[in-house]
Amino acid sequence: YEKQFDAGFKKAGLPVELKYIAPAISGHNQNAIGEKVTAGIWQLTHFQSVLNGLQVSQLIDERFNPELSTRAFT
């Protein structure tokens, strides 16, 4: 995912070193589920995800899509 992360952070004007947060919080596991109802590679909450344009419902949870969740995280 490194190239994808680099492109997303550069596009958002953020330091590319932020890409090291993903292995720290989820171990690069795109299917990770946290203790406090967080999910995905960036461990986004439901509110953060919806606020940043992801679809989260009983049928679809875009937090598990690395590309979309990176865009929402940045």
Buried (B, 14 or more C-beta within 10 A) or exposed (E): BEEEBEBBBEEEEEEEEBBEBBEEBBEEEBEBBEEEEBBBBBBBBBEBBBEBEBEBEEEEBBBBBBEBBBBBBB
